[in-house]
């Protein structure tokens, strides 16, 4: 039986082990390290929980963190406001509505020794609402059919099933730094059917370390991804095209390659970073490769002494003064104040056209309008 503070099949990593069952056991061979982004996310979650508990008039001590910023304050305020708004709305239909924060849920009915911690859940007659706070901004998280949230919902239905007759489940991703707030609903009966037919058999396979390895976008945060042979083989299949120039490829081949490029680039960069760390930190010698000093930039050892020496030598024009960046200004003021004070003074020109998958939530551009806009931009730039 695994330690009580660790689930081999976590809800957070469920998207991965549901697609690649053996990966859960394979990861145990690799050291788990917390990135700065993960530590920042942990701090944001702690602050968000504190604010929500205080809004609910529950005891809570404000957490102290090195990651506190105006941006984190605003994001956690927005999250708290959203949860309270959803809670108050539900109470209008059901006075006995219950809200729970950072609640540990038992998932062992479907996953061996499984459990998970839900950021916020609101349960009432007829409806269960799961709200997950995502502070990260690297990847936009979709609420639609989200396995992590579905597992939380299953744990909540098991916990509150005797008190409430929930027929509908709502799953919400609250990701403020990507302006991504999305909710997806599913009948409770359909969720329970998925758990029995799909989840339980796959969880049994994953817990036993059985099943087939499978490469896909779920590999992104897998600790074994760098050395995984299956993933490497999937990426190296591009070699079958012999890196032919685009005119020599069919449209179908280009469609296929486009779907692989982002993950291929990420995999290649991760592999190179692994090889560099092995060489520098552990003395690994890679045949045909060597470690050299990269390019570096000059820097002042002491700016105060530099300024004094320059002034003594008669040089006065040694300072630059400019506004901080828009991002820094927004963090300084907070989003609401920034919009009120500077909103009318900010211009956002059209972004450069980018090719993305159909699953991207941004609306498609009108190509005719795009051609006109960027022709005009090019003309204006040519006069400068």
N, C-alpha and C positions, 0 to 999 in steps of 0.2 A: 504493500500500500504506500502511495507517495506521501511525502511530508504534508502536513495539514495546510501549510502556507503556499503550496505549489500544486497546480493542476497540470498534469501532462498534456491533457487536452483542454486548453483554456478556451473560453468563449472568444477572447480577443484574436486568437490565432485560428479560429474555426474555419475561416475562409480558406486557409491553407490546407489544414489536414482533411477537410472534406473533399478537396480536389486531389490531394497527394497524401493518402493515409500514412505511408511509412515515414513521412518527414518529421512527425512528432517525436518518434523514438530516435531518429537520426540526429535531431538537434541536440539531444542530451549529450552527444560527444563533443559539443562545442561550448566554449565558455560564454556565458551570458554577460554582456556588458551594457551599461546604461549610457546612451549618448546624451549630449547636452540638450538636444531637442526633447528627448524623453524626460530628462530631469526637469526641464522647463514645463512640460506638460503635467508632470506630477504636481509641481508647485501650483499650477493654474487650477488643477482639480481640487486641491486642498483649499484654495482660496474660494473657489466656487461653492464648495460644500459649506464652508463657514458662512458665506453670505446667505445662502439659501436657508440654512438652519436659523440664522438670526431673523430672517424675514418671516419664518414660521414661529418666531418667538421661542426658540429652543436654545438651550445653553450651548455655547461654542466659543472657543478661544481663537482669535485670529492667528493664523500661521505666519511665521516669519520666514522669508525666503530671499536668497540672493538674486532671484529672477523677477522680483516685483518691478513692474513698470506701469506707466500710465495706460499703456495698451492693454496689459493684463487686467488692470482695474476696470477698464471699460468693457472688455469682453466678458469678464465674470459678472459684472453688473447686468449686462444684457442677458446673459444666461439665467441669472436669478429672476429677472423681470419676466422672462419667457415662461419659466417653470411656474411662477406664481400666477401668471395670467391663465395658463392652462388649468391650474388647480382651481382658481376661482370660477372659471367657466364651468368646470365639471361639477363643482359644488352647487351650482344653480339647478342642475338636473338631479343631483343626488347629494343631500346634506351629509350623508355618512361617507363621502369620498375620503380616501386615505392617500397621503403622500409620504413617500419614504426616500431618504437620500443615502447614497453610498451603502446600499444594503446587499449583504452577501446572500446569494441565492443557491440553493442546492439543485444541481443538475444531474445527480446520480441516477435518477430514474431513466435517463437516456444516455448518459455518458459515464463510463466507469470512473468513480471517484471524482466526478466533475462538479465544479462550482464556478461561480462568477460573481463579480461585484458590479451592480448597476448604479449608475450615477443618480438617476432619479426615476421613480415610477409613481404613477397616479392610477389608482384603481377605484372603480365605482361600479354600480349596477350597470351591466351591459358592456362596459368599456374598460380596457386596460391600456394605459399609455406609458411607453418606455421612452425616456429621453436620454440621449448619450451626448455628453459634452466632448467635442474634439477641438483641442487648442492648436494642434498642428496645422500647418499650411502647405506642406509639401505635396500632399495628395488630397484631392477632393473626394470625400467619402459619401457614397450614395446610400440612402436609407432603403431604397427598393430591394426587397428580398435579402436584406442584410443579415447574414447568419449570426453574427455576434448579438445583435438585438433580438433576433428570433429566439436564441438560447436564453437570454434574459427573460423574455416573455414567457417561455416555458417554465422557468423557475418561479416566476411570479404567479402564474396560473396554479402551479402546484401549492404555493404558499397560501394564496388567498382564495383558492377554489371553493372552500367550504363556507366562505363569508360572502362572496360576490359571484353572481352568475354572469360572467363576462362572455359575451358573444362576439365581440369585436376587439381586435388588437391593433393599436396604432404605434408605429415605430418612428421616432424622430432623431435625426442627426442635427446637432446644433454646432456648427463649425464657423464661428464668427470671423476669424481672420481670412476666410475665403468667401465671406458673405453667402454661406451655404447653410440654409435652414430648410430641410426637406422632411416630409412626413409620408409614410406609406402605411396603408392599412390592409389587414388580412382577417378573414373570419377566424375566430378561435378554433373552430372545428377543422379548418384547413391546416392551421398551424400544427395542431395535434396529430393530424394524419401524416403530415410531412415528418414529424418527429418519429413516428412509429415505422413508416415505410422507408424513409431515406436516412434520417439521422442515426438511429440506433445501430443499423447494420454497419454503416461507415465508421461510427465511433468505436465499435467492437474491433474492426479491422485496424484502425489507427492505434488503439491502445495496445494491440498485440504486435504492432510494428509490421503488419502484413499489408497486402495490396500492392498496387503498381505505383511506381514513381511517375509523376506527371509534371511537366514544366509549364508555367504560365505566369500571369501577372501576380499570382499569389506567392511567388518565390521572393518577392521584393524584400520582405523582412525576415526571411528564413535564415537562421544562423549557419545552416549548412550550404546555403546557395552558392557560395564562392567555389567550393570544391565538389559540388554535386555533378556527377557524371551525366545524369539525365538532362540536366539543364544545359551543360556544356554541349552535349550532342545536339540538342534542339537549336542552340545558337549557331553552331558550326554548320548546320544544314544550309546556311546561306552560301557556303562555299560551293554548293551544287550549281549555283548560278555563275560561278567563276568570275564574279564581280564584273559582269558584262555591262557595257554602257547602256543607259536607259533605252535608247532607240532599238536595242537588240532584244529587249525583254517584252513579253506580251503584257497587256493590261492586267490580266489575271495574276501574272507573276509579280507585277509591281504592287497590286493590291495586297498580295500575301506578304511581301517584304515590308511594306509600310507598317503593317500590323506588328512586325517584329523589331523594328529599328530602335524604338525607345528602350525597350527592355534589353536589347542586344548591347546598346551603348552603356547602359547602367551595369550590365553584367561584366563587360570588358573593363570598365573603370574600377569596379569592385575587385576583379581578379588582379588587376595591376597593383592596386593598393595593398592587397594581401601579399603579393610577391615582394613588394618593397618593404613591408613591415617584417616579413620573414628574413629578408636579407639584412636589414638594418638592426633589428632587435634580436635576431636569433642566429645571425651569421650564415644564413643559407646562401649557397652559391648556385645561381641559375646558369646553366650552360649557355654561353653566347651573350651573357648580360653582365654588367658591372654597375656598381653604385658610384655616382659622381655627385659633386656639389652642384645644385641647381642655381639658376640665376637669382640674384638677390638685389635689393635696392639699398642705396646709401641712406643713412639716417643720422640725425644729430644725437650726440650722446647726452647733451644737456642744453636745452633750448635757451635757458636763461643766460648761460655762459656764452653761447653763440651770439645772442643778441648784444650782450655787453661788449664782446670782442669786435663785432661788426661796427657798433656805434663808436667805439674807441678809434677804430681805423677810419672814421669819417663817413660811414655809410648809414643813411637815415631811412631810406625807402626800403625797409626790409620786412614789412608786414602786409598781409592781405586781409581784407575784411569782407565777408560775404554771408548771405543768408544761409541758415542751415537748410537741409533738403526738405522737401514736402513731407516725406515719411517721418523725418525727425520732428518736424513742426507739428504733425498730427499726433505723434506720441506725446509731445510736450503739452499740448493743449487738451488732448482727449478728442475723440471723434465728434462729439456733439458741439463742443466749443469751437473746434476747428471749422466745422461746417458753418456755424453761425458767424464767426469772425472773418473767415477767409474764403468761404464758399464761392462768393461772387468774383473773387480774384484768382481763381484757379481755372486753368484751361487744360483740357484733356484731348489732345488730337487723336484721330483714329489710329488704332494699333495696326501694326503690320500684319497682313493676312497670314494666317497660320493653318496648316492642314492638320486636323484632329479627327479622331474616331467619331462616329455618329452618336456614341454614348455620351460625348461631351455635352454639358447642359447649355453652353452658349448658343445663341441663335445663329443660324447660317447667314452669311453675308449675301447680299444681292451682288452678283459678280459685275453686272453692268455699272452699278453705283460705285463699287470698289475701284474699277478701272478708271472711272472719272475722277474720284477723290485723289487717287495716288498719282494720276497724271498731273493734276493741279498742284499737288505737293511738290512733285519733281520740278515743275516749271518755276514755282516760287523759290525753291532752293537754288535753282540755277542762276537766279539774279543776285544772290548774296555773295 
